[in-house]
Amino acid sequence: MKSSRPISPEFFDLAGASAYLGGALSVRTLRRLISMPGGLPYYRIGAGKILISKSDLDAWLARHRQEPLDLDKIAAEAVRAVMGEV
């Protein structure tokens, strides 16, 4: 009996990486990120085919994670500063 577990690729081409991210980054944006100094790591194989490892992509995303802003806290601090309560 064959396993029905889906196969998770360890490497994506640019279109696959974009799809993995739910389309949040286009192929064009991924190319730009690859070309930046210190940008997204990649492998070039064959006739110029670009591959990105899933682990490198996940690590790159983790390094660029942004925490949500607490706008209520920022506004309260600004009001206190203006009122001289800091």
C-alpha positions in Angstrom: 0.0 0.0 0.0 1.4 3.4 -1.0 1.4 6.3 1.5 -1.2 9.0 0.9 0.9 11.6 2.7 1.5 14.6 0.4 5.1 15.1 -0.6 6.6 18.4 0.7 9.4 19.6 -1.6 12.6 20.7 -0.1 13.4 23.0 -3.0 11.2 25.4 -5.0 11.6 27.1 -8.3 10.6 30.7 -8.2 6.9 30.0 -9.1 6.8 27.3 -6.5 8.3 29.6 -3.8 5.7 32.2 -4.7 2.9 29.6 -4.4 4.4 28.4 -1.1 4.0 31.9 0.2 0.4 32.1 -1.0 1.4 34.6 -3.7 2.5 37.1 -1.1 5.7 37.6 -3.1 5.7 37.5 -6.9 8.4 35.8 -9.0 9.7 39.3 -9.9 10.0 40.3 -6.2 11.8 37.0 -5.4 14.3 37.7 -8.2 14.9 41.2 -6.7 15.4 39.7 -3.2 17.9 37.2 -4.6 19.9 39.9 -6.3 20.2 42.1 -3.2 23.4 41.9 -1.1 22.7 39.5 1.8 19.4 38.7 0.1 17.5 35.5 -0.2 19.8 32.5 -0.6 19.4 30.5 -3.8 20.9 27.8 -6.0 21.5 28.1 -9.8 21.4 24.8 -11.6 21.3 23.6 -15.2 20.6 26.3 -17.8 20.1 29.1 -15.3 17.3 27.5 -13.3 16.9 29.0 -9.8 16.0 27.0 -6.8 15.3 28.1 -3.3 15.4 25.7 -0.4 12.3 25.6 1.8 14.5 25.9 4.9 16.3 29.0 3.5 13.0 30.6 2.6 11.5 29.9 6.0 14.7 31.2 7.8 14.7 34.4 5.6 11.0 35.0 6.4 11.7 34.5 10.2 14.5 37.1 10.0 12.2 39.6 8.4 9.2 39.1 10.8 7.6 42.2 12.1 5.7 42.5 15.3 2.3 44.2 15.1 2.2 47.8 16.3 0.0 48.6 19.4 -1.4 51.9 18.1 -3.4 52.5 21.3 -0.2 52.3 23.4 1.7 54.5 21.0 -1.1 57.1 21.1 -1.3 57.0 24.9 2.4 57.5 25.1 2.3 60.4 22.7 -0.6 62.1 24.7 1.4 61.7 27.9 4.5 63.2 26.3 2.5 66.2 25.0 0.8 66.7 28.4 4.2 66.5 30.1 3.4 63.3 32.0 6.5 61.4 30.8 
